Amino acid sequence: MHPTAETFATEARENHDVEIDVHEFSEGTKTAEAAAEAIDCKVAQIASSLAFEVGGDLVVVITSGANRVSERKLATLADADPDEVTMADADLIKSTLGWSIGGVPPFCHDTDVPVYLDETLTDFETVWAAAGTPEAVFPIAPETIVSIADPTIVDIRVD
């Protein structure tokens, strides 16, 4: 197992008492489509953790791979102007969350930031999320994500 994925699994076990079953794919799981193909699941079951800057603050949106995040809805949720919502840059993500783009898990972030969960993910028994690297994912029940990450469950998708 990649050392970064192992670090994530260890943090999840030690800090949240949850065992992570890491699956690694050499072809990568950087996109929801690539992850779904590698795992052999629906794209909608991919729980993509995306980092945005909203009004100067970093937030994480855990969205279904089948959906695009509405920056307008995110701005409304964070009480910010829609012009103040952008994808966060790689350096900010790494320095704040401790993970690199493509490998950001839904929890075990270095810094507590607001987390929003796409309500459509709660339709599934199991979703698949990044486990610290762009090649590593793990299966998890959405209610476990909710109990650990304490996200705000919202309709965040583009209409």
N, C-alpha and C positions, 0 to 999 in steps of 0.2 A: 504494500500500500504506500502511496506517495506520502512523504512525511507531513505535508500540510493537511491532507485528508485525515491522517492519523491524529494530528493535533486537534482537528475539529472533533473527531469521534471521542477523544479523551476529554476534551472540554465539555462536551455534551453529557458524557457519563458522570464526570466529577461534579459539574455545576448544576446539572438538571436531572440526574439519575435516569437518563434515557440511553439505551443502547442503540448505536447507529450501525446499520448494515451497509457499509460503503461498497458500491459497485463502481469499478473503474473501466473506462472505455478508451482505448488508445486512439480511436478516431475522433474523440472529443465529444463534448456535450454542450458546446458554447451557446448554441441556439436551441430554442424549444423544439424545433423540428428535428434537429440532429439528436437531441436527447431522446425524444419520443421514438425515433427510428431505432436508436441503439438499444433502448429499453424494451421496445415493442409494446408501447402503451399509446393512449390517445394524447395528442398535443395538449389538450385541455387539462391533462393530469400533471403537466409540468408546472411546478411552483417556482417561477422565476423571481429571484430577489433582485430588484432594480433599485439603484440609489439615485435620488434626485436632490438637487439643491432647490429649496423653496424659501424664498425670502432670506437667503443667506444661511439657512439651516439645512443640514442633511437629514433626509428621511428615507426610509426603505419601504418600498411597495412590493409585496409578495403577490404576484399576479399570475393568473393562468396563462400558459403558453399560447392559448388560443385567442387571448385578448390583448389589445393595446391599451396602455394607461392613458386616461384622459387627463391631460395637464390642467385643463380648466377645472375638472372635478377635484383634482389634487389641490389646486390653489384655493378652492372654496373650503375644502376640509381643513387646510392649514391657515385659513384666514389671511391669504396672501393675494397679491395681484397676479393674474395669469402670466404676465410678462416676467415675473420673478421665479418661474418654474423652468428648470433646465436639467438635463441629465448631468449628474455629477461627474467630474473628471476622475481619471484613474488614480491620481496621486491622493486626492481627497478621500476617495473610497478606501484605499489601502491604509492611509494614516488614521482614519476615523474608525473604520470597521475592522481593520486587521486582515482583510481578505482582498483578493484581486478580482477585477471584473471577470465575469464568467464563472466565478467560483464562490460568490457570496452566498452563504447559507442563510436560512431565515432567522437564525438566532446564534448566540455565541459571538456577538459583536464586541469589539474592544471598548466601544463607547455606547452608552444607551442613547438611542435616537428614536423618534416616533416611528412606529411600524404600522402600516396599513395592509390588510389582507383582502384580496379580491374575493367577494362573497361567493363567486361561482366555484371556487375551490372546495367549499364546504359540501358540494354535491357528491363528492367522491369519498369512498372509504379510505383510499390510499392515493397520495400524490407523491411526486418525485422532486426532490430539491437538490441544489448544489451542495457538495460536501467539502468545500474549501478550495477546489481546483476546477478548471474547465473540463477535466476528464472524469471527475468523481461526482456521483449522485447517490442519494439514499431514499428509500421509501419511508413514508411517514403518514400517519393519519392526520388530517387537517386539525382535528381537535387537540392533538398533541402540540402542533405548532401554536395553536391559540393558547394553550396552557403555559407554554414556555415563553413565547415572544410577546404575549399580551397585546396583540395588535388590535386596532380598531377595524372591525369587519365592515366593509363598505362596497358599494357599487362604484367601482373606480374605472370601469372599462369605457372605451369610446363607444358612444351610441351609434 
